[in-house]
Amino acid sequence: MDAHILVVEDDAEIRNAIGIYLENQGYTVHKAENGADGLALLKHQEIHLAIVDIMMPVMDGITMVMKLREEYEFPVIFLSAKSEDIDKITGLNIGADDYVTKPFVPLELLARVHSQLRRYERFLKLAGQTIQPPERCYMIGGLELNEDTAAVTVDGTPVKMTPLEFKILALLMKYPGRVFSAEEIYERVWNERAVNTDTIMVHVRNIREKIEIDPRNPKYLKVVWGIGYKIEKL
């Protein structure tokens, strides 16, 4: 099931780590650094599960979940330190569905996420609803890639790509601004250990020829010399 998960955690390192674990499982992740920002995000984004830290500035997790439960039924998993047992119990009483104690084992958190989403899916089916998986579509400026239809367009104009070119571009577009080494691109696209990465340079050059107005002065696909390649954030 392709679900949208909200991670509300004031510690950026923990927040980003959880996001990586979930994205690697195919989930779409939305992040907020306090309860107020988390509630604001809910107003314009459908969420199927939230992972909420208890102790946060601006608005703590318990206050957030109390307000959240006035409108939403999706499952909530609390993150709590061992010293927060009273808050943990309070949180469960006011509407949280589960909790994970920090520091946590990533596999444990993922298992609880899977479990809660399965329960929520059953709840929605009984209510005559389903979680609709969104199209896996990525847009950077005028560049658009759709994994479901294997289509690439630039300013609305279709661009033909080979399967390998498409996979490389899709990888880069999923993480705009992140630099991937040639070795990492090879291993992720070919699913084998990188031995000779010269082919990556060739594919990147071909992709540029297809998506850039001026390949020598690229807008989207950039080389970070000595490190690798990235799709620029616009």
DOVONU-138374 format. One line per field, with one value per residue: y, x, z of N, C-alpha, C in turn; residue number from 0; residue in three letters. Coordinates in nm, 4 decimals. Each point is the difference from the previous one (the first is absolute). Layout:
N
n_Y = c(Y/...)
n_X = c(X/...)
n_Z = c(Z/...)
ca_Y = c(Y/...)
ca_X = c(X/...)
ca_Z = c(Z/...)
c_Y = c(Y/...)
c_X = c(X/...)
c_Z = c(Z/...)
num = c(NUM/...)
residuo = c(ALA/...)
//
This chain:
234
n_Y = c(-0.1195/0.0904/0.0290/0.1076/0.0174/0.0526/0.0555/0.0070/0.0611/0.0567/-0.1222/0.0869/-0.0437/-0.0043/0.1205/0.0356/-0.0579/0.0386/0.1194/-0.0215/-0.0453/0.0962/0.0921/-0.0639/0.0152/0.1097/0.0485/0.0854/0.0754/0.0520/0.1118/0.0035/0.1173/0.0210/-0.0086/0.1277/-0.0232/-0.1032/0.0713/0.0975/-0.0960/-0.0434/0.1323/-0.0338/-0.0988/-0.0950/-0.0393/-0.1109/0.0591/0.0263/0.0364/0.0080/0.0879/-0.0400/0.0083/0.1108/0.0941/0.1192/-0.1282/-0.0567/-0.1259/0.0041/0.1268/-0.0330/-0.1148/0.0718/0.0942/-0.0857/-0.0567/0.1311/-0.0326/-0.0625/-0.1103/0.0520/-0.1097/0.0070/0.0062/-0.0085/0.0955/-0.0772/0.0825/-0.0814/0.1254/-0.0271/-0.0960/0.1006/0.0740/-0.1114/-0.0247/0.1259/-0.0132/-0.1194/0.0607/0.0935/-0.1193/-0.0083/-0.0656/0.0554/-0.0531/0.0711/-0.0688/0.1237/-0.0438/-0.0005/-0.1229/0.0418/-0.1260/0.0341/0.1188/-0.0546/-0.0982/0.0966/0.0663/-0.1123/-0.0336/0.1235/0.0010/-0.1241/0.0377/0.1064/-0.0776/-0.0893/0.0998/0.0444/-0.1260/-0.0123/0.1153/-0.0948/0.0172/0.0560/-0.0381/0.1083/-0.0915/0.1031/0.0712/-0.0829/0.1265/0.0383/0.1206/0.0428/0.1181/0.0081/-0.0657/-0.0937/-0.0883/-0.0932/-0.0599/0.0366/0.1089/0.0041/0.1152/0.0707/0.1168/0.0873/0.0840/-0.1181/0.0010/-0.1097/-0.0726/-0.0565/-0.1021/-0.0483/-0.1272/-0.0097/0.0781/-0.0641/-0.1142/0.0425/0.0511/-0.1124/-0.0672/0.0786/-0.0161/-0.1207/0.0383/0.1001/0.0398/-0.1281/-0.0102/-0.0678/-0.0825/-0.0118/-0.0369/0.0985/0.0845/-0.0473/-0.0002/0.1186/0.0367/-0.0456/0.0383/0.0509/-0.0596/0.1262/-0.0352/0.0323/0.1250/-0.0273/-0.1065/0.0318/0.0353/-0.1103/-0.0719/0.0577/-0.0151/-0.1229/-0.0151/0.0605/-0.0726/-0.0812/0.0385/0.0308/0.1262/0.0203/-0.1165/0.1005/0.0501/-0.1177/-0.0095/-0.1243/-0.0681/0.0091/0.0313/-0.0742/0.0767/-0.1209/0.0245/0.0655/-0.0392/0.1027/-0.0061/0.1151/0.0507/0.0177)
n_X = c(0.0844/-0.0269/0.0518/-0.0672/0.1235/-0.0528/0.1205/-0.0373/0.1159/0.0334/0.0468/0.0693/0.0995/-0.0775/-0.0499/0.1203/0.0519/-0.1041/0.0159/0.1296/-0.0190/-0.0899/0.0787/0.0931/-0.1092/0.0206/0.0104/-0.1008/0.1056/-0.0698/0.0707/-0.0013/0.0415/-0.1308/-0.0797/0.0303/0.1254/-0.0027/-0.0693/0.0870/0.0916/-0.0705/0.0017/0.1184/0.0186/-0.0485/-0.0212/0.0737/0.1105/0.0058/0.1275/-0.0320/0.0991/0.0211/0.1302/-0.0692/0.0745/-0.0494/-0.0107/-0.0216/0.0453/-0.0132/0.0374/0.0981/0.0203/-0.0108/0.0680/0.0951/-0.0245/-0.0039/0.0912/0.1091/-0.0116/0.0936/0.0755/0.0323/0.1293/0.0068/0.0911/0.0596/0.0569/0.0907/0.0444/-0.0650/0.0091/-0.0070/0.0854/0.0717/-0.0277/0.0285/0.1064/0.0178/-0.0188/0.0754/0.0460/0.1210/0.0536/0.1205/0.1067/0.1075/0.0807/0.0466/0.1183/-0.0415/-0.0392/0.0595/0.0419/0.0163/0.0518/0.0732/0.0254/0.0144/0.0743/0.0613/0.0114/0.0326/0.0775/0.0359/0.0056/0.0680/0.0707/0.0008/0.0333/0.0841/0.0389/-0.0042/0.0680/0.0391/0.1207/0.0923/0.1227/-0.0201/0.0755/0.0765/-0.0147/0.0946/-0.0338/0.1064/-0.0027/0.0885/-0.0518/0.0463/0.0852/-0.0661/0.0000/-0.0641/0.0241/-0.1260/0.0242/0.1127/-0.0575/0.0696/-0.0256/0.0306/-0.0491/-0.0483/0.1249/-0.0577/0.0748/0.0577/-0.0042/0.1231/-0.0244/0.1282/-0.0182/-0.1133/0.0600/0.1011/-0.0787/-0.0711/0.1128/0.0520/-0.1122/0.0126/0.1261/-0.0805/0.1140/-0.0325/0.1267/-0.0101/0.0846/0.0911/0.0782/-0.0537/0.0079/0.1198/0.0327/-0.0576/0.0540/0.1245/-0.0135/0.1182/0.1069/0.0343/0.0314/-0.0755/0.0196/0.0858/-0.0806/0.0171/0.1246/0.0005/-0.0619/0.0778/0.1009/-0.0466/-0.0139/0.1167/0.0430/-0.0708/0.0523/0.1208/-0.0369/0.0914/0.0312/0.0654/-0.1200/0.0067/-0.1305/-0.0144/0.0636/0.0500/0.1223/0.0246/0.0942/0.0447/-0.1319/-0.0749/-0.1277/-0.0756/-0.1278/0.0154/-0.0035/-0.1255)
n_Z = c(0.0000/-0.0944/0.1186/0.0402/0.0461/0.1109/-0.0055/0.1287/-0.0161/0.1153/0.0212/-0.0741/0.0767/0.1080/-0.0231/-0.0405/0.1091/0.0743/-0.0572/0.0176/0.1256/0.0148/-0.0540/0.0688/0.0766/-0.0714/0.1241/-0.0092/0.0255/0.0997/0.0163/0.1334/0.0491/-0.0054/0.1079/0.0158/-0.0395/0.0849/0.0885/-0.0246/0.0004/0.1037/-0.0001/-0.0533/0.0888/-0.0783/0.1242/-0.0031/0.0471/0.1316/-0.0049/0.1296/0.0106/0.1253/0.0254/-0.0285/-0.0576/0.0283/-0.0391/0.1170/0.0000/0.1328/0.0048/-0.0819/0.0664/0.1104/-0.0624/-0.0344/0.1170/-0.0011/-0.0926/0.0457/-0.0763/-0.0804/-0.0043/0.1288/-0.0282/0.1331/-0.0046/0.0901/0.0866/0.0565/0.0154/-0.1133/0.0927/0.0868/-0.0741/-0.0013/0.1260/0.0299/-0.0776/0.0524/0.1143/-0.0587/-0.0410/0.0558/-0.1017/0.0089/0.0548/-0.0287/0.0820/0.0159/-0.0468/-0.1254/-0.0227/-0.1114/0.0070/0.1286/-0.0263/-0.0972/0.0877/0.0891/-0.0882/-0.0438/0.1286/0.0340/-0.1071/0.0329/0.1274/-0.0363/-0.0798/0.0987/0.0819/-0.0940/-0.0137/0.1326/-0.0122/-0.0865/0.0602/-0.0744/0.0291/-0.0696/-0.0609/0.0323/-0.1107/-0.0408/0.0218/-0.0673/0.0575/-0.0869/0.0344/-0.1230/0.0798/-0.0642/0.0997/-0.0690/0.1169/0.0240/-0.0718/0.0743/0.0369/-0.0893/0.0586/-0.0921/0.0899/0.0383/-0.0455/-0.0537/0.0823/-0.1060/0.0865/0.0061/0.0260/-0.0354/-0.1052/-0.0202/0.0266/-0.0743/-0.0942/0.0084/0.0088/-0.0924/-0.0690/0.0507/-0.0216/-0.0359/-0.0544/0.0050/0.0366/-0.1135/0.0570/-0.0960/0.1030/0.0734/-0.1020/-0.0301/0.1287/0.0022/-0.1149/0.0061/0.1266/-0.0210/0.0483/0.0237/-0.1229/-0.1036/0.0403/-0.0968/0.0042/0.1292/-0.0265/-0.0729/0.0937/0.0897/-0.0844/-0.0210/0.1319/0.0179/-0.1007/0.0784/0.1172/-0.0470/0.0141/0.0956/-0.0545/-0.0636/0.0144/0.0628/-0.0101/-0.0435/-0.0929/0.1218/-0.0374/0.1066/-0.0508/-0.0321/-0.0088/-0.0895/0.0036/-0.0395/0.0373/-0.0594/0.1232/-0.0414)
ca_Y = c(0.1195/0.1244/0.0913/0.1243/-0.0023/0.1258/-0.0147/0.1252/-0.0207/0.1221/-0.0344/-0.0158/-0.1246/-0.1099/0.0217/-0.0376/-0.1439/-0.0686/0.0215/-0.0896/-0.1366/-0.0139/0.0137/-0.1248/-0.0978/0.0415/0.0963/0.1424/0.0567/0.1435/0.0255/0.1241/0.0025/0.0185/-0.0343/0.1031/-0.0187/-0.1252/0.0252/0.0848/-0.0841/-0.0839/0.0741/-0.0055/-0.1259/-0.1205/-0.0803/-0.1292/-0.0363/0.1011/-0.0355/0.1281/0.0074/0.0590/0.1263/0.0887/0.1417/0.0628/-0.0839/-0.1365/-0.1043/-0.0302/0.1057/-0.0181/-0.1142/0.0382/0.0825/-0.0835/-0.0946/0.0684/-0.0090/-0.1087/-0.1340/-0.0834/-0.0410/0.0828/-0.0682/0.0948/-0.0223/0.0523/-0.0414/-0.0889/0.0786/0.0631/-0.1018/0.0605/0.0615/-0.1075/-0.0513/0.1073/0.0020/-0.1120/0.0260/0.1066/-0.0364/-0.0638/-0.1429/-0.0795/0.0826/-0.0591/0.0681/0.0372/-0.0276/-0.1119/-0.0812/0.0339/-0.1084/-0.0017/0.1095/-0.0361/-0.1047/0.0634/0.0766/-0.0951/-0.0536/0.1016/0.0275/-0.1125/0.0199/0.1158/-0.0430/-0.0791/0.0957/0.0733/-0.0917/-0.0148/0.1262/0.0161/0.0848/-0.0606/0.0931/0.0040/0.0316/0.1109/-0.0240/0.0250/0.1047/0.0929/0.1210/0.0987/0.1016/-0.0498/-0.1400/-0.0888/-0.1431/-0.0817/-0.1401/-0.0907/-0.0016/0.0013/0.1160/0.1173/0.1168/0.1245/0.1092/-0.0594/-0.0740/-0.1345/-0.0311/-0.1442/-0.0427/-0.1429/-0.0441/0.0353/0.1452/0.0292/-0.0401/0.0939/0.1273/-0.0184/-0.0024/0.1345/0.0885/-0.0318/0.0651/0.1223/0.0638/-0.0983/-0.0412/-0.1437/-0.0373/-0.0904/-0.1353/-0.0199/-0.0071/-0.1301/-0.1080/0.0116/-0.0220/-0.1322/-0.0965/-0.0818/0.0787/0.0807/-0.0343/0.1025/0.0964/0.0891/0.0035/0.1006/0.1275/-0.0028/0.0115/0.1354/0.0886/-0.0219/0.0572/0.1457/0.0369/-0.0143/0.0791/0.1356/0.0893/0.0165/-0.1037/0.0475/0.0847/-0.0707/0.0548/-0.1053/-0.1062/0.0637/-0.0765/0.0536/-0.0540/-0.0810/-0.0673/-0.0758/0.0678/0.0315/0.0826/0.1244/0.0484/0.1266)
ca_X = c(-0.0844/0.0759/-0.0662/0.0666/0.0298/0.0477/0.0968/0.0073/0.1132/0.0801/0.1400/0.0116/0.0698/-0.0961/-0.1073/0.0471/0.0285/-0.1287/-0.0453/0.0746/-0.0491/-0.1339/0.0074/0.0571/-0.1088/-0.0955/-0.0975/0.0222/0.0226/-0.0128/0.0693/-0.0238/0.0892/-0.0774/-0.1401/-0.0728/0.0286/-0.0639/-0.1425/-0.0159/0.0200/-0.1184/-0.1071/0.0118/0.0598/-0.0601/0.0959/-0.0555/0.0572/0.0930/0.0971/0.0053/0.0799/-0.0770/0.0582/0.0396/-0.0293/-0.1147/-0.1140/0.0449/-0.0726/-0.1289/-0.0931/-0.0270/-0.0902/-0.1321/-0.0629/-0.0116/-0.1108/-0.1273/-0.0370/0.0601/-0.0047/0.1142/0.0796/0.1102/0.1013/0.0794/0.1396/0.0173/0.1168/-0.0386/-0.0407/-0.1283/-0.1040/-0.1293/-0.0470/-0.0302/-0.1320/-0.0947/-0.0146/-0.0838/-0.1362/-0.0670/-0.0246/0.1098/-0.0250/0.1164/0.1155/0.1333/0.0897/0.1323/0.0364/-0.0775/0.0556/-0.0789/-0.0897/-0.1154/-0.0873/-0.0623/-0.0979/-0.1182/-0.0633/-0.0701/-0.1135/-0.1038/-0.0580/-0.0884/-0.1237/-0.0708/-0.0542/-0.1199/-0.1003/-0.0516/-0.0804/-0.1292/-0.0714/-0.0227/0.1023/0.1319/0.1117/0.0323/0.1406/0.0177/0.0932/0.1390/0.0356/0.0975/0.0093/0.1028/-0.0165/-0.0777/0.0348/-0.0946/0.0210/-0.1060/0.0440/-0.1098/-0.0194/0.1335/0.0014/0.0784/-0.0307/0.0704/-0.0905/-0.1161/0.0369/0.0483/0.1400/0.0226/0.1202/0.0209/-0.0328/0.1054/-0.0038/-0.1180/0.0282/0.0982/-0.0678/-0.0971/0.0750/0.0452/-0.1139/-0.0621/0.0772/0.0577/0.1035/0.0933/0.1037/0.0240/0.1224/-0.0223/-0.0085/-0.1317/-0.0988/0.0142/-0.0460/-0.1446/-0.0716/0.0314/-0.0141/0.1206/0.1141/0.0598/0.1373/0.0398/-0.1107/0.0106/-0.1295/-0.0853/0.0301/-0.0629/-0.1453/-0.0292/0.0125/-0.1176/-0.1166/0.0105/-0.0341/-0.1439/-0.0830/0.0521/-0.0004/0.1419/0.0693/0.1275/-0.0336/-0.1216/-0.0895/-0.0479/0.0950/0.1285/0.1166/0.0750/0.1289/0.0723/-0.0926/-0.1038/-0.1044/-0.1224/-0.1023/-0.0023/-0.1269/-0.0396)
ca_Z = c(0.0000/-0.0102/0.0925/0.0361/0.1431/0.0564/0.1087/0.0749/0.0916/-0.0011/-0.0250/-0.1450/-0.0328/0.0169/-0.0981/-0.1333/-0.0003/-0.0117/-0.1365/-0.0895/0.0227/-0.0569/-0.1461/-0.0523/-0.0017/-0.1016/0.0504/-0.0239/0.1326/0.0219/0.1262/0.0735/0.1153/0.1228/-0.0158/-0.0736/-0.1427/-0.0395/-0.0206/-0.1181/-0.1184/-0.0193/-0.0655/-0.1464/-0.0428/0.0583/0.0750/0.0384/0.1296/0.0505/0.1038/0.0708/0.1221/0.1096/0.0469/-0.1093/0.0248/-0.0665/0.0377/0.0280/-0.0702/0.0622/-0.0420/-0.1423/-0.0228/0.0498/-0.1031/-0.1195/0.0162/-0.0201/-0.1410/-0.0773/0.0588/-0.0380/0.1164/0.0483/0.0799/0.0770/0.0357/0.1357/0.0772/0.1088/0.1161/-0.0280/0.0106/0.0306/-0.1233/-0.0930/0.0389/-0.0325/-0.1445/-0.0423/0.0470/-0.0747/-0.1393/-0.0734/-0.0205/0.0381/0.0312/-0.0130/0.0921/-0.0513/-0.1402/-0.0530/-0.1085/-0.1188/-0.0419/0.0899/-0.0413/-0.1270/0.0264/0.0602/-0.1066/-0.0859/0.0745/0.0132/-0.1313/-0.0334/0.0760/-0.0561/-0.1287/0.0290/0.0466/-0.1152/-0.0829/0.0671/-0.0193/-0.1430/-0.0584/-0.0172/-0.0169/-0.1420/-0.0234/-0.0941/-0.1095/0.0364/-0.0938/0.0564/-0.0818/0.0328/-0.1024/-0.1133/-0.0232/0.0686/-0.0219/0.0588/0.0027/-0.0340/-0.1448/-0.0617/-0.0891/0.0371/-0.0811/0.0304/-0.0361/-0.0644/-0.1214/0.0325/-0.0293/-0.0048/0.0706/0.0134/0.1360/0.0945/0.0169/0.0821/0.1384/0.0570/0.0223/0.1086/0.1257/0.0329/0.0222/0.1291/0.1066/-0.0576/0.0810/0.0541/-0.0946/-0.0080/-0.0698/-0.1127/0.0552/0.0626/-0.1075/-0.0655/0.0872/0.0190/-0.1259/-0.0531/0.1100/0.0136/0.0435/-0.1059/-0.0361/-0.0956/-0.0030/-0.1159/-0.0690/0.0633/-0.0646/-0.1326/0.0173/0.0475/-0.1152/-0.0844/0.0681/-0.0135/-0.1368/-0.0180/0.0917/0.0160/-0.1160/-0.0310/0.0768/0.0541/0.1157/0.0414/0.1026/0.0894/0.0341/0.0246/0.0453/0.1135/-0.0405/0.0957/0.0925/-0.0703/-0.0777/0.0735/-0.0614/0.0754/0.0554/-0.0625)
c_Y = c(0.1245/0.1041/0.1247/0.0041/0.1343/-0.0297/0.1358/-0.0192/0.1222/-0.0252/-0.0327/-0.1317/-0.1194/0.0090/-0.0471/-0.1489/-0.0804/0.0135/-0.0937/-0.1437/-0.0206/0.0090/-0.1250/-0.1127/0.0381/0.0979/0.1418/0.0695/0.1521/0.0287/0.1346/-0.0037/0.0336/-0.0273/0.1003/-0.0145/-0.1280/0.0180/0.0841/-0.0822/-0.0830/0.0702/-0.0065/-0.1297/-0.1175/-0.0841/-0.1291/-0.0514/0.1107/-0.0610/0.1304/-0.0114/0.0669/0.1375/0.0826/0.1446/0.0435/-0.0726/-0.1424/-0.1013/-0.0304/0.1040/-0.0158/-0.1108/0.0292/0.0816/-0.0824/-0.0898/0.0660/-0.0157/-0.1291/-0.1326/-0.0838/-0.0326/0.0940/-0.0857/0.1067/-0.0453/0.0605/-0.0488/-0.0846/0.0763/0.0612/-0.0969/0.0594/0.0647/-0.1050/-0.0558/0.1023/0.0032/-0.1110/0.0230/0.1049/-0.0290/-0.0557/-0.1507/-0.0876/0.0961/-0.0801/0.0825/0.0290/-0.0355/-0.1270/-0.0741/0.0265/-0.1085/-0.0093/0.1094/-0.0352/-0.1059/0.0593/0.0848/-0.0921/-0.0502/0.0999/0.0323/-0.1134/0.0143/0.1141/-0.0359/-0.0830/0.0904/0.0741/-0.0887/-0.0206/0.1249/0.0285/0.0907/-0.0815/0.1102/-0.0056/0.0324/0.1126/-0.0402/0.0338/0.0978/0.1016/0.1180/0.0912/0.1062/-0.0508/-0.1456/-0.0894/-0.1448/-0.0759/-0.1463/-0.0962/-0.0106/-0.0028/0.1148/0.1104/0.1133/0.1179/0.1135/-0.0523/-0.0812/-0.1373/-0.0202/-0.1514/-0.0348/-0.1512/-0.0402/0.0396/0.1508/0.0395/-0.0320/0.0947/0.1327/-0.0102/0.0013/0.1404/0.0927/-0.0277/0.0729/0.1273/0.0655/-0.0971/-0.0423/-0.1510/-0.0240/-0.0924/-0.1430/-0.0270/-0.0093/-0.1375/-0.1106/0.0040/-0.0337/-0.1402/-0.1117/-0.0986/0.0908/0.0736/-0.0394/0.1058/0.0967/0.0962/0.0159/0.1054/0.1358/0.0089/0.0194/0.1406/0.0986/-0.0135/0.0596/0.1514/0.0463/0.0018/0.0949/0.1466/0.0809/0.0233/-0.1009/0.0453/0.0931/-0.0536/0.0701/-0.1047/-0.0943/0.0574/-0.1017/0.0727/-0.0609/-0.0733/-0.0756/-0.0818/0.0893/0.0281/0.0691/0.1238/0.0274/0.1343/0.0662)
c_X = c(0.0880/-0.0710/0.0838/0.0155/0.0585/0.0933/0.0154/0.1024/0.0907/0.1479/0.0158/0.0668/-0.0940/-0.1094/0.0421/0.0304/-0.1283/-0.0528/0.0678/-0.0489/-0.1342/0.0013/0.0582/-0.1020/-0.1098/-0.1051/0.0372/0.0045/-0.0147/0.0547/-0.0407/0.0838/-0.0703/-0.1465/-0.0797/0.0210/-0.0653/-0.1480/-0.0246/0.0122/-0.1241/-0.1097/0.0080/0.0613/-0.0699/0.1099/-0.0675/0.0547/0.0957/0.0902/0.0336/0.0849/-0.0832/0.0533/0.0507/-0.0283/-0.1235/-0.1298/0.0474/-0.0905/-0.1368/-0.1041/-0.0370/-0.1010/-0.1399/-0.0754/-0.0266/-0.1230/-0.1370/-0.0494/0.0428/0.0010/0.1239/0.0862/0.1161/0.0920/0.0825/0.1453/0.0210/0.1304/-0.0470/-0.0523/-0.1384/-0.1169/-0.1378/-0.0592/-0.0437/-0.1400/-0.1083/-0.0270/-0.0885/-0.1451/-0.0722/-0.0078/0.1146/-0.0251/0.1149/0.1116/0.1273/0.0935/0.1341/0.1071/-0.0684/0.0781/-0.0854/-0.0984/-0.1230/-0.0993/-0.0729/-0.1072/-0.1280/-0.0748/-0.0817/-0.1269/-0.1143/-0.0658/-0.0920/-0.1334/-0.0827/-0.0634/-0.1267/-0.1145/-0.0629/-0.0873/-0.1374/-0.0851/-0.0259/0.0987/0.1279/0.1041/0.0419/0.1478/0.0143/0.0905/0.1413/0.0563/0.0904/0.0165/0.1085/-0.0068/-0.0904/0.0274/-0.0932/0.0263/-0.1082/0.0409/-0.1107/-0.0208/0.1319/0.0139/0.0871/-0.0407/0.0845/-0.0854/-0.1179/0.0292/0.0553/0.1443/0.0166/0.1315/0.0109/-0.0358/0.1059/0.0046/-0.1154/0.0275/0.0990/-0.0666/-0.0996/0.0699/0.0394/-0.1164/-0.0714/0.0679/0.0660/0.0983/0.1010/0.0987/0.0203/0.1322/-0.0349/-0.0155/-0.1375/-0.1092/0.0047/-0.0614/-0.1511/-0.0772/0.0227/-0.0174/0.1161/0.1158/0.0641/0.1453/0.0564/-0.1176/0.0074/-0.1337/-0.0926/0.0194/-0.0687/-0.1504/-0.0384/0.0075/-0.1217/-0.1261/-0.0002/-0.0426/-0.1514/-0.0829/0.0444/-0.0132/0.1422/0.0789/0.1330/-0.0193/-0.1302/-0.0772/-0.0335/0.1111/0.1420/0.1072/0.0613/0.1390/0.0707/-0.0899/-0.1048/-0.0984/-0.1213/-0.0978/-0.0147/-0.1381/-0.0321/-0.1093)
c_Z = c(0.0000/0.0841/0.0227/0.1517/0.0418/0.1171/0.0676/0.1118/-0.0068/-0.0236/-0.1487/-0.0385/0.0108/-0.1057/-0.1387/-0.0089/-0.0155/-0.1427/-0.0987/0.0149/-0.0713/-0.1520/-0.0635/-0.0040/-0.0987/0.0465/-0.0434/0.1362/-0.0023/0.1397/0.0592/0.1261/0.1309/-0.0292/-0.0797/-0.1511/-0.0520/-0.0267/-0.1240/-0.1278/-0.0307/-0.0777/-0.1522/-0.0509/0.0691/0.0651/0.0452/0.1329/0.0415/0.1063/0.0708/0.1262/0.1093/0.0374/-0.1180/0.0396/-0.0777/0.0356/0.0192/-0.0691/0.0571/-0.0401/-0.1463/-0.0230/0.0535/-0.1045/-0.1259/0.0079/-0.0105/-0.1439/-0.0690/0.0772/-0.0291/0.1233/0.0303/0.0856/0.0700/0.0082/0.1382/0.0599/0.1173/0.1210/-0.0155/0.0111/0.0274/-0.1238/-0.1019/0.0274/-0.0330/-0.1496/-0.0519/0.0401/-0.0835/-0.1502/-0.0801/-0.0065/0.0468/0.0387/-0.0195/0.0872/-0.0666/0.1021/-0.0486/-0.1078/-0.1239/-0.0423/0.0888/-0.0402/-0.1296/0.0192/0.0575/-0.1012/-0.0896/0.0681/0.0093/-0.1340/-0.0449/0.0724/-0.0580/-0.1340/0.0204/0.0461/-0.1179/-0.0888/0.0609/-0.0189/-0.1480/-0.0680/-0.0214/-0.0040/-0.1460/-0.0193/-0.1012/-0.1157/0.0455/-0.1020/0.0684/-0.0957/0.0553/-0.1086/-0.1111/-0.0331/0.0821/-0.0384/0.0748/-0.0073/-0.0409/-0.1504/-0.0772/-0.0989/0.0577/-0.0924/0.0466/-0.0531/-0.0823/-0.1241/0.0383/-0.0445/0.0045/0.0687/-0.0021/0.1427/0.1034/0.0237/0.0917/0.1470/0.0675/0.0315/0.1155/0.1354/0.0429/0.0334/0.1318/0.1151/-0.0531/0.0964/0.0570/-0.1082/0.0090/-0.0723/-0.1155/0.0493/0.0591/-0.1058/-0.0658/0.0849/0.0203/-0.1268/-0.0545/0.1048/0.0069/0.0373/-0.1173/-0.0218/-0.0938/-0.0172/-0.1183/-0.0718/0.0588/-0.0667/-0.1359/0.0127/0.0454/-0.1159/-0.0922/0.0619/-0.0143/-0.1392/-0.0203/0.0866/0.0123/-0.1290/-0.0485/0.0843/0.0595/0.1194/0.0604/0.1113/0.1048/0.0484/0.0088/0.0399/0.1186/-0.0120/0.1140/0.0956/-0.0745/-0.0715/0.0878/-0.0913/0.0879/0.0569/-0.0633/0.0821)
num = c(0/1/2/3/4/5/6/7/8/9/10/11/12/13/14/15/16/17/18/19/20/21/22/23/24/25/26/27/28/29/30/31/32/33/34/35/36/37/38/39/40/41/42/43/44/45/46/47/48/49/50/51/52/53/54/55/56/57/58/59/60/61/62/63/64/65/66/67/68/69/70/71/72/73/74/75/76/77/78/79/80/81/82/83/84/85/86/87/88/89/90/91/92/93/94/95/96/97/98/99/100/101/102/103/104/105/106/107/108/109/110/111/112/113/114/115/116/117/118/119/120/121/122/123/124/125/126/127/128/129/130/131/132/133/134/135/136/137/138/139/140/141/142/143/144/145/146/147/148/149/150/151/152/153/154/155/156/157/158/159/160/161/162/163/164/165/166/167/168/169/170/171/172/173/174/175/176/177/178/179/180/181/182/183/184/185/186/187/188/189/190/191/192/193/194/195/196/197/198/199/200/201/202/203/204/205/206/207/208/209/210/211/212/213/214/215/216/217/218/219/220/221/222/223/224/225/226/227/228/229/230/231/232/233)
residuo = c(MET/ASP/ALA/HIS/ILE/LEU/VAL/VAL/GLU/ASP/ASP/ALA/GLU/ILE/ARG/ASN/ALA/ILE/GLY/ILE/TYR/LEU/GLU/ASN/GLN/GLY/TYR/THR/VAL/HIS/LYS/ALA/GLU/ASN/GLY/ALA/ASP/GLY/LEU/ALA/LEU/LEU/LYS/HIS/GLN/GLU/ILE/HIS/LEU/ALA/ILE/VAL/ASP/ILE/MET/MET/PRO/VAL/MET/ASP/GLY/ILE/THR/MET/VAL/MET/LYS/LEU/ARG/GLU/GLU/TYR/GLU/PHE/PRO/VAL/ILE/PHE/LEU/SER/ALA/LYS/SER/GLU/ASP/ILE/ASP/LYS/ILE/THR/GLY/LEU/ASN/ILE/GLY/ALA/ASP/ASP/TYR/VAL/THR/LYS/PRO/PHE/VAL/PRO/LEU/GLU/LEU/LEU/ALA/ARG/VAL/HIS/SER/GLN/LEU/ARG/ARG/TYR/GLU/ARG/PHE/LEU/LYS/LEU/ALA/GLY/GLN/THR/ILE/GLN/PRO/PRO/GLU/ARG/CYS/TYR/MET/ILE/GLY/GLY/LEU/GLU/LEU/ASN/GLU/ASP/THR/ALA/ALA/VAL/THR/VAL/ASP/GLY/THR/PRO/VAL/LYS/MET/THR/PRO/LEU/GLU/PHE/LYS/ILE/LEU/ALA/LEU/LEU/MET/LYS/TYR/PRO/GLY/ARG/VAL/PHE/SER/ALA/GLU/GLU/ILE/TYR/GLU/ARG/VAL/TRP/ASN/GLU/ARG/ALA/VAL/ASN/THR/ASP/THR/ILE/MET/VAL/HIS/VAL/ARG/ASN/ILE/ARG/GLU/LYS/ILE/GLU/ILE/ASP/PRO/ARG/ASN/PRO/LYS/TYR/LEU/LYS/VAL/VAL/TRP/GLY/ILE/GLY/TYR/LYS/ILE/GLU/LYS/LEU)
//
